[in-house]
């Protein structure tokens, strides 16, 4: 049987992380891989084009006893995450060589996917392929389900989005504007604030790092209170939001990036507001809602084509720069959705 | 016009309270009242038979800036709360002398009700009248809405109730058993634990005051986790519950009695569990659900008549003992629903 062995650069997960992840927690290495599947294999071999850097990856790096919404990563093994790939060889009837796919893959040049149900075919190719790590992928569906299904927005309601220029936040803000809501976002730099106001059409935005008093900042932005909060950060921000929520408010609990690298977690003191204001808080994750991808894609591709939503990405180039790109999420280095380009189609 | 002036003993609310309420925060006094309404009045004059002591009254005693789900009490004025009364005179077409009513009244022997929409006629009289302060009143509807509507129980699910022998908790536990759930309650004394297991049919119960580690106690009682938590206490208990919740769990946030008398409030650290376990938390209060009283009464009166639910009250006698009865709620002195008997029908 003909072998086609090539070098395969990889990023390994070194060991469980405590505190902020560092580049040294990931190891760049290389092995060889056969680009021809053995006879009888039902796996799919892919060439990775884009890798996605997402905040949820941090909880997966903690020792499993820490609650995490996905299985923990395995020390010594290649890092895994969402990506866009091209099929090189396939033993699975659903996929064939040359097809473009997105889904869970490895942080490496080539990946052998033994559970092809984690791959999805790419249907729309008139948008950048990298969008399948963002607006058309997990962050997109997260924004869609969290905003429309959990927050049940009504025209004229007030919406607050934290981490608003990130992969999910920028979409939530635009969905909220399309729904006729008043939308304010927060982020951690002037550049991001400008992006929110000028590119994504938020009605207002503030730099949380420059506010002495988050409760007062929210009171200033929402004099009559917040109907909907899209929670991406947790901790002190959540506490300030609770004091500023309106009665019958809804909080979609999507992420708590401010809390992933610290232990003990920041205290939240104002949960009594849940009763006094009859607030709903609902945690959710994308894997529970995968069946909504078809309707979501149909809706969002339309928005993109009509120019009703836009999407900003921060693209790092090369696998060797993937670890620092991932780590950058936790200091807010990225402007927009962080993605890593490995290879053009 | 004939006057029928009588003495009217009253409990006044002295001034806003910080920390635990004391008897001295309430003043026993008396005034005179005319038992005949003046010509043309549209008010209703009632003789109070039972007064209800409920935890929600504590937030009403704080200076209004503190979030409270009802209006604050007015210093110097008579205390108000739920009660059962008999109409003495009425200028309102919906009520006539001799009728029994329940609703918001004053902590006094006779009350002049100027907003008769706060009164409800008593329909079923084959149960103790005091039940309209409890199982057939605000706590009853609270248990009913919180458990059935917010927690959406399914047969075989696990249910945890804190403050389980209280007015609301004892009903939630019994509703949960009727729904085919496995139910564990916690309370603060052996006598209450016995009540939960032997009278209300809880599958298990524990004394939270005797547990070193609430997280471990819940793990022991729920080895596979909690599907439904009926939240009455807040603080450290909520934190321990979050770690023990199962995926897709529901938390009906009814009260946080452990937090009403302290400032700052106890920290909650484990809200990330909302995401990892996709938990719903929903705050609620009875006034939003008053339209459900007819269906609720029909259901619960049936349960009472068939002996399917039971109700335990702690009855203090005399208006002069009302302040200490109310305060006793916050140290758990009451066994079952705390009510004050002022007069027999």
Interface residues (C-beta under 8 A of the other chain):
Chain A: X59 X67 X68 X69 X234 X238 X243 X253 X254 X255 X256 X259 X264 X265 X266 X267 X268 X269 X270 X271 X272 X273 X274 X275 X276 X277 X278 X279 X280 X281 X282 X283 X284 X285 X288
Chain B: X59 X67 X68 X69 X234 X238 X243 X253 X254 X255 X256 X259 X264 X265 X266 X267 X268 X269 X270 X271 X272 X273 X274 X275 X276 X277 X278 X279 X280 X281 X282 X283 X284 X285 X288
